[in-house]
Amino acid sequence: MDSVDFVIRNNDIEANQRAVTVEWMNGIVPNLNFPVRASPEELRACLIDGTVLLQLLNKRRPGYACKVFGFEGGEEQ
């Protein structure tokens, strides 16, 4: 396998991993509706402020983010 094939294969693997992650996030936070084939930049922009992370955390452990971080549904209390 030459280096070009390796880079293409690696890019495909990364894209598939992103797609699985986005599907998982969309399944937990249904109103997210994030595109499955999002670019790394689009995914980063969605996650950078922490709102989606707090929504995911609240779905997995209801009330935990509110107790620990003082947030309710992404809004500071």
Secondary structure, DSSP 8 states (H G I E B T S, - for coil): --HHHHHHHHHHHHHHHHHHHHHHHHHHSGGG---TT--HHHHHHHHTTSHHHHHHHHHHSTTHHHHHH-EETTEE-
